[in-house]
């Protein structure tokens, strides 16, 4: 009986050792034949992030935990696989009324039906009585509300545009534009630049000065800490996942709605320069390009960027903007520290800008001649 028990133990050990050897040989054979990617797929472990007790993040509230779980779910979902002919870019115009460059945009979209969608948030349409001349914009207005500069209503309009555009599952990229914007390149260049990018273009800057961190308030705690506070230009271009994050957010939006307001008592906080920038930096910093694809000229060092007049609209001006391949940030403190970084598109240095603003309405005629005949022609060999 004792000998029988010993034999059973030895048999089990022999089976276990044999199984380990066979599994090791099998794994080695898979790697030798197919390489490590198949091994990852076979064991379904390589792309999994299994949290350990020591790595589970600490959240200050149930709302913060819920927000991050929702963000994780959105970011981990595979994007809808679409053919080149099916994927679209959503062009979202935020304007008080009519678009002075309506004819230019119509020319820009011409011949590319099915590759774009247009959405217009015209906050003062009722009082201005807009009548669209182009079929591109007819019937493309969404329900709009009054927008006030520097207030949360600006962010509300952005989120309203995103929500409307997200209803079309073919929209895979979302560009926010103003009535003073014009395209720097032809449609194909911009379409390929955006849909080929592996990131979202959101100006996201850690500015320690009064126009950056100086606008932060302790009321933003505990969910929004000083270390994650960011500033940047309002005009973003984001992929579908990031658009969904912005629309689905409630916690961080409430913080900005309650505490980020103009006025010295609120540190002159302007939500359109901080909300999307800070929120997406918190949720998915590694997939932000940290520059905007919409160019403005801040050389006058005023509260608002330079407005382009007829005298500024030259081929030289546009060629210079198109050639910019580095983005610049300057801190708003006394040091005025300047940071210059190459614009890396999927790791390759490329021109930074696809659009430019602020062009006055008086420039419409000269722009309608210069852009299609000269400026856009340079795009055909650029990408």
NORUR-V592769 format. One record per residue. N is the residue number from 1. OMEGA is omega in whole degrees, 0 to 359 (none if undefined). Layout:
# NORUR-V592769
((N	OMEGA) (N	OMEGA))
This chain:
# NORUR-V592769
((1	179) (2	179) (3	178) (4	179) (5	179) (6	181) (7	179) (8	179) (9	180) (10	180) (11	180) (12	179) (13	180) (14	178) (15	181) (16	180) (17	180) (18	180) (19	179) (20	180) (21	181) (22	180) (23	180) (24	178) (25	180) (26	179) (27	180) (28	179) (29	178) (30	181) (31	181) (32	184) (33	189) (34	183) (35	185) (36	181) (37	180) (38	178) (39	178) (40	181) (41	184) (42	181) (43	175) (44	183) (45	192) (46	183) (47	180) (48	176) (49	181) (50	182) (51	173) (52	182) (53	183) (54	185) (55	179) (56	182) (57	179) (58	178) (59	189) (60	182) (61	176) (62	180) (63	179) (64	177) (65	180) (66	180) (67	182) (68	176) (69	179) (70	179) (71	179) (72	180) (73	180) (74	184) (75	183) (76	181) (77	177) (78	179) (79	180) (80	180) (81	181) (82	175) (83	179) (84	182) (85	185) (86	184) (87	182) (88	172) (89	178) (90	177) (91	188) (92	183) (93	175) (94	188) (95	175) (96	183) (97	183) (98	177) (99	182) (100	182) (101	181) (102	182) (103	179) (104	179) (105	178) (106	178) (107	180) (108	183) (109	188) (110	177) (111	183) (112	180) (113	182) (114	179) (115	181) (116	171) (117	181) (118	177) (119	183) (120	173) (121	182) (122	191) (123	182) (124	183) (125	185) (126	183) (127	184) (128	179) (129	184) (130	171) (131	182) (132	178) (133	184) (134	177) (135	179) (136	185) (137	179) (138	179) (139	182) (140	178) (141	175) (142	175) (143	186) (144	175) (145	181) (146	178) (147	180) (148	183) (149	175) (150	181) (151	184) (152	178) (153	177) (154	177) (155	178) (156	179) (157	177) (158	181) (159	179) (160	177) (161	180) (162	181) (163	178) (164	181) (165	181) (166	179) (167	177) (168	183) (169	179) (170	177) (171	183) (172	177) (173	191) (174	185) (175	177) (176	183) (177	176) (178	180) (179	181) (180	182) (181	170) (182	178) (183	180) (184	183) (185	177) (186	187) (187	185) (188	179) (189	182) (190	179) (191	181) (192	179) (193	183) (194	184) (195	177) (196	183) (197	177) (198	180) (199	174) (200	182) (201	180) (202	177) (203	190) (204	194) (205	176) (206	184) (207	181) (208	185) (209	184) (210	180) (211	178) (212	180) (213	178) (214	178) (215	180) (216	177) (217	180) (218	177) (219	179) (220	178) (221	0) (222	187) (223	181) (224	182) (225	181) (226	185) (227	182) (228	181) (229	182) (230	177) (231	177) (232	178) (233	183) (234	194) (235	185) (236	170) (237	189) (238	176) (239	187) (240	180) (241	180) (242	175) (243	178) (244	179) (245	183) (246	182) (247	183) (248	184) (249	175) (250	185) (251	185) (252	175) (253	180) (254	179) (255	181) (256	179) (257	184) (258	192) (259	182) (260	185) (261	176) (262	177) (263	181) (264	179) (265	178) (266	180) (267	180) (268	182) (269	180) (270	188) (271	181) (272	178) (273	185) (274	189) (275	182) (276	182) (277	181) (278	184) (279	181) (280	174) (281	178) (282	189) (283	186) (284	187) (285	185) (286	181) (287	174) (288	181) (289	178) (290	167) (291	179) (292	178) (293	178) (294	184) (295	169) (296	182) (297	180) (298	186) (299	181) (300	175) (301	178) (302	179) (303	180) (304	180) (305	180) (306	173) (307	181) (308	177) (309	180) (310	181) (311	180) (312	186) (313	179) (314	177) (315	179) (316	180) (317	183) (318	178) (319	180) (320	180) (321	180) (322	185) (323	182) (324	179) (325	175) (326	177) (327	188) (328	171) (329	178) (330	181) (331	183) (332	178) (333	182) (334	181) (335	182) (336	182) (337	182) (338	177) (339	180) (340	185) (341	178) (342	174) (343	184) (344	178) (345	185) (346	177) (347	180) (348	179) (349	182) (350	173) (351	187) (352	198) (353	177) (354	182) (355	176) (356	176) (357	4) (358	179) (359	180) (360	181) (361	181) (362	183) (363	188) (364	185) (365	182) (366	177) (367	182) (368	177) (369	187) (370	187) (371	183) (372	188) (373	185) (374	187) (375	182) (376	180) (377	181) (378	183) (379	190) (380	178) (381	189) (382	185) (383	none))
